[in-house]
Amino acid sequence: MSGRAAAYPRRVPGLHDAIARLAEFNDDPAAGGVTREVFTPTYGRALDWVAELMEGTGMETRIDAFGNLWGRWEGAEPGLPRVVTGSHVDTTLNAGRYDGVVGVLGAIEAVRSLREAGHGPRRSIEVVSFAGEEPRFGTGCIGSRALVGQLEPEDLERLRDRDGVSLADALRGAGLEPGRVPEARIDPDAVHAFLELHIEQAAVLEAYGEPIGVVTAIAAPHDFRLRLRGAATHAGATPMDLRRDALAGASEVMLELERLARSSPSGTTVGTVGVIRAHPGAINVVPGEVELDVDVRDSDLGAREAVVDGLLEAARQIAARRRLELEVEPIVRDTPVDCSETVVEAVVAACEEAGLPYRRMTSGAYHDAMIMAAKVPVGMLFVPSAGGVSHHPDEYTAPEQIDAGVLVLAGALARLAA
Amino acid sequence: MIAPMGDAETVMERCDLLARCSEEPGRLTRRFATPALSEARDLVEGWMRDAGMATRRDPLGNLIGRLEGGGGRALALGSHIDTVPDAGRYDGPLGVLVGIACAERLRDARLPFALEVVAFADEEGARFRTAFLGSAVTAGRFGPEWLSRADDDGVTLADAIRAWGGDPDALAAGRRDDLLGYLEVHIEQGPVLDRLGIPLAIVTGIAGRTLASVVFEGSAGHAGTTPMDGRRDALAAAAEWIVDVEADARRRDGLVATVGELDTRPGAANVIAGRAVASLDVRHADDGAREAAVAALRERAAAAGAARGVEVTWEERQATSAVPCSPELTERLAAAAGADAPRLASGAGHDAAMIAAVAPVAMLFVRCRAGVSHHPDESVRTEDVAAAIDAATRFVERFEP
């Protein structure tokens, strides 16, 4: 769709209709939520639909070498570094309909409202829909990683989804050429700022009754896979004291993670095992091999690394005591990010202009903004999540709360692009 | 008479020959009523005849070799000749071939009873997911409703029985009320004898078993934004319980408890598990001890859940009682096997547990390397097989109807 002429104005659905319609691109509606993983045919159709929405809003669209979708509203001085906003429209499994989507469709709505108000930015404004914020391939934010040069050619073969499909093959399936991925890299000097609107995915704003969160720092994950190998033996014929049960060992490791994260001195460390696979996975066989994916996060890098180090040491001791082999496979180790003062001030000014109360806060979730921060100044703003629920079908942000976020986003973009 | 080591070597060679009868190239898979099983049964039938036995098949297709003696009733030796997918070569066939070796040795002994060797056509249940089909027919415990069960290709059990020459309408006639006793020789499938450095064990009984599914229902949530004290992590609750299961089972003599399957939902690295389902398999030779352990593990699950706001649902899927071996036959077998054979309860199920419904049973375990079974690495020693043939032969020679 690169270079397709933008026919504006065209009738486009309102923001809230658009959110509802995007949720219909769903691979598992029976589960009650939305499942739309990156580079699936369903994701491809959803992205086409978003591109049409951008075009209907007067933007020129293109897909870059990694499959990120870009919509451009050209400024009065196109040679100036541009302002970028956006988020992602892929989802985790059986997710809600707002995570990421609000930041893409909300950005399109912000551009539409600015145009309607007759605003003409000096800098160009681009809306980006990142390919693969959720970790289908074990690592999240692969679209933004491609932009900042954090994806190496060997990563494309190494990263695999739960069915063993490599990222390279998934790219090919989406009509992209893995060898050309480096072409997706952005020139940092050509980007003035990146600002991402997102649902909070926590309950702090709700608890304080505040409509807007101005993010000052983003917590970062340290993710790795632990593999424990024992012996798959007969569940009836192997006495308890002659077992090398990999699942019992893995369970001890999981409890230790819970204990270490709960007692972390920062008070903000979280540790999670969301995926565990026990092999051979038969009711009458002692598990001989177990894989578990560990996710530890904090905005306090030192506290996070202390939990990781403590867990790895505990895992080594547990494995030694149980005569299990332990393997540690790194997945991702990101650095927590401080947001750009310039961007934070633009968001604060937009809140004050709109008369909306706001709270400065840290993001516990990581976002594409955290990756973009490696190369460009970034900022984020949050809208409330009901009950803090996210990555779940019950995820909810009320339409008027989303509207408030879009109003602030538009104001901040106008300031940054002026 | 063949030299003792000689017939053990023959048994080992025959295990190798049977291992070639497989549904799949390159690995051993021989399920019920397949051409591979027919081929294996034909080989076994030939060896029975070579040992001087008359052969017949029952309506399911179990193969029976018979050496006539005084009186019409028979003492039977046997096991099964079907396998799990990607199996080893000794689980089942060893007991049948040791039985044939005994018959060979005793062909001219003029025993005061008939000696039979039975090759059951299905014990593993790999095709129809109903274990012990063969011995169930012999024990008169075949459920007619099983006939409509289909395999993965949609073939019903009734059609499979017909296709390989059996008669699904006559299975009731397969019941044997004329057996004086049943002896099953089987590999241990566990590591105890290998650890002890002893070739044979006397089996005191087959453990009873409880199978359950334990569902932990918490709340899925974002792994980055949900503070530790605001979580209802189903997998953390399951992990605490799995550690408890192991610790509790270790404290109870003779008990084994296993969590073999664990499924988490939604199953993404950045999402707290909202649901975890664990399987539980508990076995003990004493039903009371097993039931007490199951009750304790159930309480443990509830406690692990309650500590995290996770709901726990306990679904008992199956409970089978322990089957003690016949004390009288077991003493005779112990005398025949020699003083150093330890006594073990069998944690694994065997055809003997079915046959116990119609005849007194005894079982002899043979050491297998590292306890490995249901795997191509399954391995037994020739000298251990010789010891098993000797013990079984003495048992039969001294048997008094």
Interface residues (C-beta under 8 A of the other chain):
Chain A: T92 L93 N94 E134 P135 G138 G140 R162 E200 Q201 A202 A219 P221 D223 A232 T233 H234 A235 G236 A237 T238 P239 M240 D241 L242 D245 L247 A248 A250 S251 E252 M254 L255 E258 A261 R262 T268 T269 V270 G271 T272 V273 G274 V275 I276 A278 G281 A282 I283 N284 V285 V286 P287 D293 D295 R297 I331 S363 G364 A365 Y366 G388 V389 S390 H391 H392
Chain B: E188 Q189 G190 P191 V192 R195 A207 R209 L211 S219 A220 G221 H222 A223 G224 T225 T226 P227 M228 D229 G230 D233 L235 A236 A238 A239 E240 I242 V243 V245 E246 A249 R250 L255 V256 A257 T258 V259 G260 E261 L262 T264 R265 P266 G267 A268 A269 N270 V271 I272 A273 G274 S279 D281 R283 S346 G347 A348 G349 G371 V372 S373 H374 H375
